[in-house]
Amino acid sequence: MTALCHGTAAVLQGDLQAVLDALPFRIFWKNGHSAYLGCNRAFAADAGMESPRAIVGKYDHEMFWADQADRYRADDRLVMTSGRSRIDAETIRPTPDGRKIRVRITKVALFDDEGCVIGVLGAYENITDRKKAEEESLRACFGTMNSRNSQWSLDKWSRLRQGRVASDHPTLEAQYGTTSI
């Protein structure tokens, strides 16, 4: 019980870093010039840094993803100038070991007390494994449909998965009583 009380006191004393580090997302925030002001441990690790403090004051063009820096800064600028959030955008991001991962990122403008934009807050999650599983599932479905002499394409299955109307297909008709899902 003492440990729980002590942990609660730490949060109450403003240990925001511990809270951010506990989240399963990579979180970062930048000033109005896109210089990093902070991040959580997960983002620091993705950035190849020892700790969140190591990123403070750095710009994207100083990071191993420098080839993406212009795109990241343009995205930051759009969020900050419009004041509108960018929610759940999917993109490819490099890792320190040279791999590419797929992430879902959200960026929101940060405002001061007077309502002026002062920076951007971003959070993303690695969705690489989830996307691979979805693609494997689609390939399995596509293979089953192909074995039934279907003319369906993986693109049609992708549109079907996204909730768009599917074109006429006898198997859908027989299985679900409709050609659209």
Secondary structure by P-SEA (a helix, b strand, c coil): caaaaaaaaaaaacaaaaaaaaccccccccccccccccccaaaaaaaccccccccccccccccccccaaaaaaaaaaaaaaacccccbbbbbbccccbbbbbbbbbbbbbbcccccccbbbbbbbbaaaaaaaaaaaaaaaaaaaaaacccccaaaaaaaaacccccccaaaaaacccccc
